Amino acid sequence: MAGPAVSVVIAAYNAMPYITRCVTSVAEQSIGQDALEILAVDDGSTDGTSDELDRLAKEYPALLRVFHQSNSGGPSAPRNKGLDHARGTFVFFLDADDHLGPEALQRMVAMAETNGTDIVLGKMVGEGGRGAPTSMFRRNQPRTDVLSSRVYWTLNPMKLFRRDLLERLELRFPTDLKIGEDQLFVGPAYLHADGISVLADYDCLFWVEREDSGNITLRTGGSEPRLRFLPRVVDMLLEQVPPGPGRDHLAHRHLTVEVQQLLDHLVHEPRPEQEKALARLAEVIAPLWHEGLNDRLSAMARLRLHLVRHTMLDELLELVRFEGLLANSGVATPVLVDGGRAYARYPYLRDPSRRIPDACYDVTRQLGIRHLVTRAELRGTVLHLTGHGYLHRVATEDVSTELVLRERDSGTEHRLAVTHTATPGLGKEEDEGRYLYDTAGFEASVDITTAAGGEPLPDGLWDIFLGVGAQGVSREVRIGSRRRSDVSGAPTTHLVGSGEALRAVTLYATRPHGNFTLDIGERKHEVLPHLDLDGVRWATGASTELELTGRCTLAALPDGALAVHLENDRGRTAAFPAGPGSPAGGDFTVRVPVTELTAGAWTGQLRLGPWSLSLPPLPHDLPPATWRRRCLPWYAKPAPGRGEGFALQVARTDPVRAVTRRFTS
């Protein structure tokens, strides 16, 4: 008999009243109870959790199995017991305080099966004030791995694991650790998984902060438990991940998250224990941290690690205190600008008695760039842009802001001057008004016929950046994602130039980020879909004029550029422009006076420079037009035998045939 699709393992200790919602959220999963089994392990609860699990087992006898055991002191033993009894293709570990979204398991199993992956991370949402990891859930990732994604930043086991993976690796949670046991389970699983999926578009797991703060995964206590598991995690990385960018990517998490958490506990301990713990921490992180990692780390993390490496306890205690104040402040740390670099004024900056390198304070690459576009418009061949841009915490003195156009595929770039404009009071709504940016405005008029060093911009996708600079510090930002509400990001296609040299230029905002790009040469936005022809008939009140109607949704095109071009079987041509007025952005009409056409079978196209559309066929019941030219009768009517396209026969009436038809009819 085939086993269930998913075994849900619940480790429970004093989990009332949360355990009821936890179990029922699994029982009510859209995947169906036939595809599930729940293995709940009561770890010696004393609050009624045990009795509630037994009651639920009677309510769901075919679904829920309950195991009772003496308290083990942590989640490892109950999770291991549940895993030992699991029969499902997949295993999901669920804490007794938490609960699942109704479709969570169905969606996660489908993602694993569709993509052949061993682990699925479902989006986690915090409840009751509990924070949940977010960086790995910015988008769905059908198939990724631990070295090329942010999944390593969530090492809790509340994920869907293919059970074959766990058994092949003989993975179990270490029972000698009170915290960090999940990292030694999830870490190896990540490293050896045949693909990892991330389900980010559905709230799968609701991570609950208990009112009594009694969550199993939140009962931590002191630096000592962290110094028991962290060396083992470091050893795991050293043994299973070769030196290089991959190891650095994973080490980044431990050098920031775990180190900071440990120091937050360290400050509450007696001085002798602080000194001992700091010395041990410096020893533990030494194999992971090297200068090449600095570019991955924030300035605060670099400073923190420098102080740990040099066991500067007093300075670390002051830094932790400073971080606490900073977290509760509404004002960002000021910076010192010197030599084109910005340094955060964290404790001991350029203190001669400490000799801490400036690199530990360098926030140049971390400076926030604030920008707003207040105008983005193409007029003729000129792109008009206005707005403001500034570097957060850097006063707008010696402003050097410029516009940058960079072609997406080739990387070719052109830097263009802007006019710097006053922005009095800008910044007063941020940082409690401590930093003001009075000269952050910019105005730019970019003529695409001269923007490439005096030459026209070549065809391509030209992404628009603002090189924001002040006091010798400069950083670039794509602009458009922040724009005033009346500035549209919808594509607007203009035709510029003349004749066959017409070029298509489209200003548009990218999706989903909303940054402005110039599309020159129809790389993404074609011209022909902007043209549509409705039909052709004789004009009202002008029985010898064919009237063609249509719609042009281009934003702009030169006068007279849109026209009907006809050619007959004798090589003669004729052209009739749309009019009157410009047809851009609306309906247009083209009138063809057939009295101006010479004899022959005429076919034609609607042309706009190098672009053309076939004309619609003439109605079969269109009556002939007749007129006299030099006293002789002429006619125009649909040409027979010319297929489905537009075909007009223009000829002089044969008098003999006309008289014959009259008398024989």
Secondary structure, DSSP 8 states (H G I E B T S, - for coil): ----SEEEEEEESS-TTHHHHHHHHHHT-TT-GGGEEEEEEEES-SSSHHHHHHHHHHHSTTTEEEEEE---SSSHHHHHHHHHH--SSEEEEEETT-EE-TTHHHHHHHHHHHHT-SEEEEEEEEETT-----GGGSS-EEEE-TTSSSGGG--SS-SEEEHHHHHHTT----TT-SSSTTHHHHHHHHHH-S-EEEEEEEEEEEEE--TT---GGG---SSHHHHHHHHHHHHHHHHHS-TTHHHHHHHHHIIIIIHHHHHHHHTTS-HHHHHHHHHHHHHHHTTT--GGGGGGS-HHHHHHHHHHHTT-HHHHHHHHHHHHHHHT-SS---EEEETTEEEE--TTTT-TTT---GGGTB-GGG--EEEEEEEEEEETTEEEEEEEEEETT----S---EEEEEETTT--EEEEE-EEE--TTTTTTSGGG----TT-EEEEEEETTTTBTTB---SEEEEEEEEEEETTEEEEEE-SSSB-TTS--S-EEEEESSGGG-EEEEEEE-TTT--EEEEESSSS--SGGGEEEEEEEEETTEEEEEEEEEEE--SB--TT-EEEEEEETTS-EEEEE--SS--TTEEEEEEEEGGG--SEEEEEEEEETTEEEE-----TT---EEEEETTEEEEEEE-TTSTTS--EEEEE--HHHHHHHHHH-
